[in-house]
């Protein structure tokens, strides 16, 4: 993964200073530079049977993580890019036992290492989806089995095995997840909130932001039987977002099974022909067959029972009904087009774009902020006075650059999104968008606007925040407003610079 502009500058700083430093100080700076080049680490968390592993497979684009409860689903599993497909079972003492994927391309249910000796499972895959994203599948933070919860917390909250000679803060940043996707079904419970708040408090140790969390409202197809779930799912997701607004940046409704089936390429031509055959039945026969899972399996039909059972495993009853409806509307529909329609019906495109917009951009600022904080700590512990002076001067030069105002934006966004400083909801939303992205169209809510319109709107926003700072704001609100004012002013400059000469 290529580093973003902020972290690239910090990497350059490390490269400039590293050779001039001594001993352990030099080694610590080299470690920081290495970490800045690594992909964003996103943890998938939630209750058992919430569909976490199904969504992991959707993100990876391959069906690798077991979705049935077993030995593997009770362990933390990390998926990252590699030149070969490989599984390493990492023991608590740091040693590794390697094994291949099973014949179906998945992690074997039996790992060959006693569970109490396993720290986590490290999976490398040739999937291009993982070139700039490391995915961590967790066993379930709110499980009634405390040992499962402890394993997830140990990995997520910076207790994974790491070199002994690295300071505590650096070790935490090197091992911890930088963002979390919390998966839930039906409704959020109190222990869901507690799990997210735990991640929030721990992630702040990485100079991260509590808005580095996304909620996925999974299995929304269960809300309406075989009918269209989205009229119910969308308002429910909005309500859940209101409950979780202090711990996640957004709540996105999804049908994880449809996402996995389409993203992992599991639907075959034979599956589509079976669906087409069902679509060719009379309206009455088809409606009865699709009325429930039991009827779909038990009724006599031109499609074999084994094939119908496979369709349910791939799509469940809503997905089958949706696919059949596509064939009823267009009997000649191609397999590829059906897959596209199912993917859109899964809601996963929105989840993926939210990850792109929120997490991937913010990773640059998160890592840059963490790295600068770590460099300051390394400087304070450096044995040689010359090393301390060299690092502090270098950090100060970087912080004086206008681009690093983004780090201050993340800091004030943290204060507001946690409720430490209250702002009117409209202003909080505006601040959050500015902190989450560098896309002026999205920040300003002006899709398709011209450069001149965007620049004008950014300046108007800057003026509003300045007026708020000097008239009517509390001291704490005023400090935040001044930061946001400068953020919008810099955004207007950025927009104008993007205009072709």
Secondary structure as the mmCIF struct_conf table of DSSP 4:
data_model
#
loop_
_struct_conf.conf_type_id
_struct_conf.id
_struct_conf.beg_label_comp_id
_struct_conf.beg_label_asym_id
_struct_conf.beg_label_seq_id
_struct_conf.end_label_comp_id
_struct_conf.end_label_asym_id
_struct_conf.end_label_seq_id
HELX_RH_AL_P HELX_RH_AL_P1 UNK A 5 UNK A 18
TURN_TY1_P TURN_TY1_P1 UNK A 19 UNK A 20
BEND BEND1 UNK A 21 UNK A 21
HELX_RH_AL_P HELX_RH_AL_P2 UNK A 23 UNK A 36
TURN_TY1_P TURN_TY1_P2 UNK A 37 UNK A 37
BEND BEND2 UNK A 38 UNK A 38
HELX_LH_PP_P HELX_LH_PP_P1 UNK A 39 UNK A 39
STRN STRN1 UNK A 40 UNK A 46
TURN_TY1_P TURN_TY1_P3 UNK A 48 UNK A 49
BEND BEND3 UNK A 50 UNK A 51
HELX_RH_AL_P HELX_RH_AL_P3 UNK A 52 UNK A 60
TURN_TY1_P TURN_TY1_P4 UNK A 61 UNK A 61
BEND BEND4 UNK A 62 UNK A 62
BEND BEND5 UNK A 65 UNK A 65
BEND BEND6 UNK A 68 UNK A 70
TURN_TY1_P TURN_TY1_P5 UNK A 71 UNK A 71
HELX_RH_3T_P HELX_RH_3T_P1 UNK A 72 UNK A 74
BEND BEND7 UNK A 75 UNK A 75
STRN STRN2 UNK A 77 UNK A 81
BEND BEND8 UNK A 83 UNK A 84
STRN STRN3 UNK A 86 UNK A 91
TURN_TY1_P TURN_TY1_P6 UNK A 92 UNK A 93
BEND BEND9 UNK A 94 UNK A 94
STRN STRN4 UNK A 96 UNK A 99
TURN_TY1_P TURN_TY1_P7 UNK A 103 UNK A 104
BEND BEND10 UNK A 105 UNK A 106
BEND BEND11 UNK A 109 UNK A 109
BEND BEND12 UNK A 112 UNK A 113
HELX_RH_3T_P HELX_RH_3T_P2 UNK A 115 UNK A 117
STRN STRN5 UNK A 118 UNK A 125
HELX_RH_3T_P HELX_RH_3T_P3 UNK A 128 UNK A 130
BEND BEND13 UNK A 131 UNK A 132
STRN STRN6 UNK A 133 UNK A 137
BEND BEND14 UNK A 139 UNK A 139
TURN_TY1_P TURN_TY1_P8 UNK A 141 UNK A 142
BEND BEND15 UNK A 144 UNK A 145
HELX_RH_AL_P HELX_RH_AL_P4 UNK A 146 UNK A 156
TURN_TY1_P TURN_TY1_P9 UNK A 157 UNK A 158
BEND BEND16 UNK A 160 UNK A 160
TURN_TY1_P TURN_TY1_P10 UNK A 164 UNK A 165
BEND BEND17 UNK A 166 UNK A 166
HELX_RH_AL_P HELX_RH_AL_P5 UNK A 168 UNK A 175
BEND BEND18 UNK A 176 UNK A 176
BEND BEND19 UNK A 178 UNK A 178
STRN STRN7 UNK A 179 UNK A 184
BEND BEND20 UNK A 185 UNK A 187
HELX_RH_AL_P HELX_RH_AL_P6 UNK A 190 UNK A 203
HELX_RH_3T_P HELX_RH_3T_P4 UNK A 204 UNK A 206
TURN_TY1_P TURN_TY1_P11 UNK A 207 UNK A 207
TURN_TY1_P TURN_TY1_P12 UNK A 210 UNK A 211
STRN STRN8 UNK A 213 UNK A 217
HELX_RH_3T_P HELX_RH_3T_P5 UNK A 220 UNK A 223
BEND BEND21 UNK A 224 UNK A 224
TURN_TY1_P TURN_TY1_P13 UNK A 225 UNK A 226
BEND BEND22 UNK A 227 UNK A 227
HELX_RH_AL_P HELX_RH_AL_P7 UNK A 230 UNK A 243
TURN_TY1_P TURN_TY1_P14 UNK A 244 UNK A 247
BEND BEND23 UNK A 249 UNK A 249
STRN STRN9 UNK A 251 UNK A 253
HELX_RH_AL_P HELX_RH_AL_P8 UNK A 256 UNK A 263
TURN_TY1_P TURN_TY1_P15 UNK A 264 UNK A 265
HELX_RH_AL_P HELX_RH_AL_P9 UNK A 269 UNK A 279
TURN_TY1_P TURN_TY1_P16 UNK A 280 UNK A 280
BEND BEND24 UNK A 281 UNK A 281
HELX_RH_AL_P HELX_RH_AL_P10 UNK A 283 UNK A 289
TURN_TY1_P TURN_TY1_P17 UNK A 290 UNK A 290
BEND BEND25 UNK A 291 UNK A 291
HELX_RH_AL_P HELX_RH_AL_P11 UNK A 293 UNK A 298
BEND BEND26 UNK A 299 UNK A 299
BEND BEND27 UNK A 302 UNK A 303
HELX_RH_AL_P HELX_RH_AL_P12 UNK A 305 UNK A 329
TURN_TY1_P TURN_TY1_P18 UNK A 331 UNK A 332
HELX_RH_AL_P HELX_RH_AL_P13 UNK A 335 UNK A 345
TURN_TY1_P TURN_TY1_P19 UNK A 346 UNK A 347
HELX_RH_AL_P HELX_RH_AL_P14 UNK A 348 UNK A 354
HELX_RH_PI_P HELX_RH_PI_P1 UNK A 355 UNK A 360
HELX_RH_AL_P HELX_RH_AL_P15 UNK A 361 UNK A 381
BEND BEND28 UNK A 383 UNK A 384
HELX_RH_AL_P HELX_RH_AL_P16 UNK A 385 UNK A 399
TURN_TY1_P TURN_TY1_P20 UNK A 400 UNK A 400
BEND BEND29 UNK A 401 UNK A 401
HELX_RH_3T_P HELX_RH_3T_P6 UNK A 402 UNK A 404
HELX_RH_AL_P HELX_RH_AL_P17 UNK A 405 UNK A 417
TURN_TY1_P TURN_TY1_P21 UNK A 418 UNK A 419
BEND BEND30 UNK A 420 UNK A 421
HELX_RH_AL_P HELX_RH_AL_P18 UNK A 425 UNK A 436
HELX_RH_AL_P HELX_RH_AL_P19 UNK A 440 UNK A 444
TURN_TY1_P TURN_TY1_P22 UNK A 445 UNK A 445
TURN_TY1_P TURN_TY1_P23 UNK A 447 UNK A 448
HELX_RH_AL_P HELX_RH_AL_P20 UNK A 451 UNK A 470
TURN_TY1_P TURN_TY1_P24 UNK A 471 UNK A 472
HELX_RH_AL_P HELX_RH_AL_P21 UNK A 475 UNK A 497
TURN_TY1_P TURN_TY1_P25 UNK A 498 UNK A 498
BEND BEND31 UNK A 499 UNK A 499
#
